[in-house]
Amino acid sequence: MKDTKIVIKKQIKLKDPVLVVGLPGIGSVGKLVAEHLKREFKAEKIAVMYSPHFPHQVVMLKNGGVRLVGNRFYLIRKKGAKNDIVLLTGETQAVTTEGQYEVNGAIVDFFKNKLGGKFIYTLGGYNLGRNVTDKPRVFGNVSGKDVMRRFKNGNIVFGKSRGMIWGSAGLIIAFARFQGISGICLMGETSFLDVDASAAKSVLMVLAKNLGLEINTENLDKIIERTAQAIKDLENQAKLGMPGEPGSSDQRPSYIR
């Protein structure tokens, strides 16, 4: 395999599709949202992307086989909905700069020229370096001012995020603009967590409102509860390990190096 390729698994005529991209990244926010949508709506796989720019790995399957790591396109179709939703998720992103440009360019080309799409949502996390918050904000960056006007009253913070958007979440919006496609990057406020379900839930609720979806967040809520308890346990262990504290021991917890 010398080039990035997208293999269509099922030919389907789509109704004014929008693309939602949720790939691994900061806080696993985009990935969590995409996987939640995939399960919630029993999304149907319609295409698979393979690329030599993905890590040289295969996934071990329950039946004892293997498959290449890749990204997969799924279809969510709701009766009476204005738009079909194409969902892109997977195990990885491209691992080099050249690969990022090739893979994300191919995603936009496929969505525009093969699926006939005109609007893209990308999802990710925005790390402010602060402590965990119970009510993460959702920050937005867009392909153009017309998109900002469309979303300005949608509980999205514009103009406050700074720095760079790494990987697919940012590049897809930039490439979409070159191709005459509108798009928005939604980023949940996150901190040091590798898996931030609170940030994912904030993004999911904003996305669902704009797509007209009714969402059951029970699975994410369970992850949020487990994460909060784990943080509390770590804080308690750290306090017990502080010399001079009542009931403390001078022996540090083993996880502190």
C-alpha positions as CSV (number, residue, x, y, z in Angstrom):
1,M,0.0,0.0,0.0
2,K,1.7,3.2,-1.2
3,D,-1.1,5.7,-0.9
4,T,-4.0,6.6,1.3
5,K,-7.2,4.9,0.1
6,I,-10.8,4.8,1.0
7,V,-12.7,1.6,0.3
8,I,-16.5,1.9,0.0
9,K,-18.2,-1.0,1.7
10,K,-21.8,0.0,0.8
11,Q,-23.1,2.3,-1.9
12,I,-25.8,4.5,-0.4
13,K,-27.5,7.6,-1.8
14,L,-27.3,10.3,1.0
15,K,-29.5,13.2,1.8
16,D,-27.6,16.4,2.2
17,P,-25.0,14.7,4.4
18,V,-22.9,16.4,7.2
19,L,-19.7,14.9,8.4
20,V,-18.8,14.5,12.0
21,V,-15.1,13.7,12.7
22,G,-14.2,12.2,16.1
23,L,-10.7,10.8,16.2
24,P,-8.2,10.2,19.0
25,G,-6.7,13.4,20.5
26,I,-6.6,15.6,23.6
27,G,-8.7,14.0,26.4
28,S,-10.0,11.5,23.9
29,V,-12.9,14.0,23.5
30,G,-13.7,13.5,19.8
31,K,-13.2,9.7,20.0
32,L,-15.6,9.4,23.0
33,V,-18.3,11.5,21.3
34,A,-18.0,9.5,18.0
35,E,-18.1,6.1,19.8
36,H,-21.1,7.2,21.8
37,L,-23.0,8.3,18.7
38,K,-22.0,5.1,16.9
39,R,-23.5,2.9,19.7
40,E,-26.5,5.1,20.4
41,F,-27.8,5.1,16.8
42,K,-26.4,1.7,15.7
43,A,-24.5,3.4,12.9
44,E,-23.8,1.4,9.8
45,K,-20.3,1.2,8.4
46,I,-20.1,2.5,4.8
47,A,-16.4,3.0,4.1
48,V,-12.9,2.3,5.5
49,M,-9.8,4.4,5.1
50,Y,-6.3,2.8,5.1
51,S,-3.0,4.6,4.9
52,P,0.7,3.9,5.0
53,H,0.8,7.0,7.2
54,F,-1.0,5.3,10.0
55,P,1.0,3.4,12.7
56,H,2.5,0.0,11.6
57,Q,0.0,-2.0,13.7
58,V,-2.8,-4.4,13.4
59,V,-5.8,-4.9,15.7
60,M,-6.2,-8.3,17.2
61,L,-9.8,-9.6,16.7
62,K,-12.0,-11.7,19.0
63,N,-12.1,-14.5,16.4
64,G,-8.3,-14.7,16.5
65,G,-7.7,-12.7,13.3
66,V,-6.2,-9.3,12.7
67,R,-7.1,-6.1,10.7
68,L,-5.1,-3.0,9.8
69,V,-5.6,0.0,12.0
70,G,-7.6,2.6,10.1
71,N,-10.5,5.1,10.2
72,R,-14.1,4.1,9.4
73,F,-17.0,6.0,8.0
74,Y,-20.5,5.2,9.5
75,L,-24.0,6.4,8.5
76,I,-26.5,7.7,11.0
77,R,-29.9,8.1,9.3
78,K,-32.9,9.4,11.4
79,K,-36.4,9.3,9.9
80,G,-37.6,12.8,9.1
81,A,-34.2,14.4,9.6
82,K,-33.0,17.1,7.3
83,N,-29.5,15.6,6.9
84,D,-27.9,12.2,6.9
85,I,-24.9,12.1,9.3
86,V,-21.7,10.5,8.2
87,L,-19.5,9.7,11.3
88,L,-15.7,9.3,11.0
89,T,-13.8,7.6,13.8
90,G,-11.0,5.1,14.3
91,E,-8.0,4.0,16.3
92,T,-5.5,6.6,15.1
93,Q,-4.4,9.6,13.2
94,A,-1.5,9.9,10.7
95,V,1.8,10.0,12.5
96,T,3.8,12.4,10.3
97,T,3.2,15.9,9.0
98,E,3.1,14.7,5.4
99,G,0.7,12.0,6.4
100,Q,-1.6,14.5,8.2
101,Y,-1.8,16.5,5.0
102,E,-2.5,13.6,2.8
103,V,-5.0,11.8,5.0
104,N,-7.0,14.8,5.9
105,G,-7.0,16.1,2.3
106,A,-8.3,12.7,1.3
107,I,-11.1,12.9,3.9
108,V,-12.3,16.2,2.6
109,D,-12.1,15.1,-1.1
110,F,-14.1,12.0,-0.3
111,F,-16.8,13.8,1.6
112,K,-17.2,16.5,-1.1
113,N,-16.8,14.5,-4.3
114,K,-18.0,11.0,-3.4
115,L,-20.7,11.8,-0.8
116,G,-21.8,15.2,-1.9
117,G,-21.4,16.8,1.5
118,K,-21.2,20.5,2.3
119,F,-20.7,20.9,6.0
120,I,-18.2,19.3,8.5
121,Y,-18.0,19.1,12.3
122,T,-14.7,18.2,13.8
123,L,-14.5,17.4,17.5
124,G,-11.6,17.6,20.0
125,G,-10.3,18.8,23.4
126,Y,-8.9,22.2,24.4
127,N,-6.5,22.0,27.3
128,L,-6.3,25.1,29.4
129,G,-3.9,23.5,31.9
130,R,-6.4,24.0,34.7
131,N,-8.0,21.6,37.2
132,V,-10.9,19.4,36.3
133,T,-14.1,21.4,35.9
134,D,-17.7,20.1,36.4
135,K,-19.0,22.2,33.6
136,P,-16.5,22.3,30.7
137,R,-17.1,25.0,28.1
138,V,-17.1,24.3,24.4
139,F,-14.8,26.4,22.3
140,G,-15.3,26.9,18.5
141,N,-13.2,27.7,15.5
142,V,-14.8,28.0,12.1
143,S,-14.1,28.0,8.4
144,G,-15.7,31.5,8.0
145,K,-17.7,34.3,9.6
146,D,-20.9,33.0,8.1
147,V,-20.5,29.8,10.2
148,M,-19.8,31.8,13.3
149,R,-23.0,33.8,12.9
150,R,-24.9,30.5,12.4
151,F,-23.6,29.1,15.8
152,K,-23.2,32.3,17.8
153,N,-26.1,31.5,20.2
154,G,-25.3,27.8,20.5
155,N,-23.4,27.8,23.8
156,I,-20.1,27.9,22.0
157,V,-17.2,30.2,23.0
158,F,-15.7,32.0,20.0
159,G,-12.5,34.1,19.9
160,K,-11.1,32.9,23.2
161,S,-9.1,29.8,22.2
162,R,-5.4,30.4,21.5
163,G,-2.5,28.5,20.0
164,M,-2.7,25.6,17.6
165,I,-5.2,22.9,16.7
166,W,-3.1,19.8,16.1
167,G,-4.1,17.1,13.6
168,S,-7.4,16.3,11.9
169,A,-9.6,18.5,14.0
170,G,-7.9,21.6,12.7
171,L,-6.6,20.5,9.3
172,I,-9.9,19.2,8.0
173,I,-11.6,22.6,8.7
174,A,-8.8,24.4,6.8
175,F,-8.9,22.0,3.9
176,A,-12.7,22.2,3.8
177,R,-12.4,26.0,3.4
178,F,-10.1,25.5,0.4
179,Q,-12.7,23.2,-1.2
180,G,-15.7,25.6,-0.6
181,I,-17.1,23.5,2.3
182,S,-18.2,25.1,5.6
183,G,-17.1,23.6,8.9
184,I,-16.7,24.1,12.6
185,C,-14.3,22.6,15.2
186,L,-15.9,22.0,18.6
187,M,-13.5,21.6,21.4
188,G,-14.4,20.6,25.0
189,E,-12.5,22.3,27.8
190,T,-10.3,19.6,29.3
191,S,-7.3,19.3,31.7
192,F,-4.8,16.6,32.5
193,L,-7.1,13.7,31.9
194,D,-6.3,11.2,29.2
195,V,-10.0,10.3,29.0
196,D,-12.3,13.3,29.8
197,A,-15.9,12.2,29.6
198,S,-17.1,15.5,31.0
199,A,-15.6,17.5,28.2
200,A,-16.9,14.9,25.7
201,K,-20.5,15.3,27.1
202,S,-20.3,19.1,26.8
203,V,-19.3,18.7,23.1
204,L,-21.9,16.0,22.5
205,M,-24.8,18.1,23.9
206,V,-23.9,21.1,21.7
207,L,-23.5,18.8,18.6
208,A,-26.8,17.0,19.3
209,K,-28.7,20.2,19.6
210,N,-27.4,21.4,16.2
211,L,-28.0,18.1,14.6
212,G,-31.5,17.7,16.1
213,L,-30.6,14.5,17.9
214,E,-32.0,13.2,21.2
215,I,-29.1,11.7,23.2
216,N,-29.0,9.4,26.1
217,T,-25.8,10.2,28.0
218,E,-26.0,7.4,30.6
219,N,-22.8,5.7,29.4
220,L,-20.8,9.0,29.6
221,D,-22.3,9.8,33.0
222,K,-21.0,6.5,34.3
223,I,-17.5,7.3,33.1
224,I,-17.7,10.8,34.6
225,E,-18.7,9.3,38.0
226,R,-15.9,6.8,37.9
227,T,-13.4,9.4,37.0
228,A,-14.5,11.8,39.8
229,Q,-14.2,8.9,42.3
230,A,-10.7,8.0,41.0
231,I,-9.5,11.6,41.3
232,K,-11.0,11.8,44.8
233,D,-9.2,8.6,45.8
234,L,-5.9,9.9,44.5
235,E,-6.3,13.2,46.3
236,N,-7.0,11.3,49.6
237,Q,-4.0,9.0,49.1
238,A,-1.8,12.1,48.4
239,K,-3.0,13.8,51.6
240,L,-2.2,10.6,53.6
241,G,1.3,10.7,52.3
242,M,2.1,14.3,53.3
243,P,4.4,14.4,56.4
244,G,2.9,16.4,59.3
245,E,-0.7,15.8,58.4
246,P,-2.9,14.2,61.1
247,G,-2.9,10.5,60.7
248,S,-0.4,10.6,57.9
249,S,2.6,8.4,57.3
250,D,6.0,9.5,56.1
251,Q,5.9,6.7,53.5
252,R,4.8,8.1,50.2
253,P,2.3,6.3,48.0
254,S,4.1,4.0,45.5
255,Y,2.8,5.9,42.4
256,I,4.7,9.1,43.3
257,R,8.1,9.2,41.8
